[in-house]
Amino acid sequence: MAKQKTKSAISKDPVVKELEAIKRLLMLSLLKEGVKQKVIAYALQMDQADVSDMMPVREIKKALSK
């Protein structure tokens, strides 16, 4: 039986890190365009709480308004 990778082992994978960075950039671009977090979560097939954890909307909107 093959061992399952733990979340900490997976997050060390450079490919996974790169894909997560790309996902964050996509989410940032969508937020900047005014797309709601709920829609972003649906489009990326993610739970809205996960989107919120990755991209705290209030902080991002505050930074973008500067």
C-alpha positions as CSV (number, residue, x, y, z in Angstrom):
1,M,0.0,0.0,0.0
2,A,1.4,3.4,-1.0
3,K,1.9,6.0,1.7
4,Q,-0.3,9.1,1.4
5,K,1.4,12.4,1.5
6,T,0.5,14.6,4.4
7,K,-0.5,18.2,3.8
8,S,2.9,19.4,5.1
9,A,4.7,17.1,2.7
10,I,2.6,18.3,-0.2
11,S,3.1,22.0,0.5
12,K,6.9,21.5,0.2
13,D,6.5,20.3,-3.4
14,P,7.7,23.2,-5.6
15,V,5.1,22.4,-8.3
16,V,2.3,22.7,-5.8
17,K,3.7,25.9,-4.4
18,E,3.9,27.4,-7.9
19,L,0.3,26.3,-8.7
20,E,-0.9,27.9,-5.4
21,A,0.9,31.1,-6.3
22,I,-0.8,31.1,-9.8
23,K,-4.2,30.5,-8.1
24,R,-3.6,33.5,-5.7
25,L,-2.7,35.7,-8.7
26,L,-5.9,34.7,-10.5
27,M,-7.9,35.4,-7.4
28,L,-6.3,38.8,-6.8
29,S,-7.0,39.8,-10.4
30,L,-10.6,38.7,-10.1
31,L,-11.1,40.6,-6.8
32,K,-9.5,43.7,-8.4
33,E,-12.1,43.5,-11.1
34,G,-14.9,43.4,-8.5
35,V,-15.8,39.7,-8.7
36,K,-17.3,38.5,-5.5
37,Q,-15.5,36.0,-3.3
38,K,-18.4,33.5,-3.6
39,V,-18.2,33.5,-7.4
40,I,-14.4,33.1,-7.3
41,A,-14.8,30.1,-5.0
42,Y,-17.4,28.5,-7.3
43,A,-15.2,29.1,-10.4
44,L,-12.2,27.5,-8.8
45,Q,-14.3,24.7,-7.3
46,M,-13.1,25.7,-3.8
47,D,-14.9,26.2,-0.6
48,Q,-15.6,29.9,0.1
49,A,-13.8,29.6,3.5
50,D,-10.6,28.3,1.7
51,V,-10.7,31.3,-0.6
52,S,-11.1,33.6,2.4
53,D,-8.2,31.9,4.1
54,M,-6.0,32.3,1.0
55,M,-7.0,35.9,0.2
56,P,-8.4,38.0,3.0
57,V,-10.7,40.3,0.9
58,R,-10.8,43.2,3.3
59,E,-7.0,43.5,3.5
60,I,-6.7,43.1,-0.3
61,K,-9.3,45.7,-1.1
62,K,-7.7,48.1,1.3
63,A,-4.3,47.6,-0.3
64,L,-5.7,47.9,-3.8
65,S,-7.4,51.2,-3.0
66,K,-4.1,52.9,-2.1
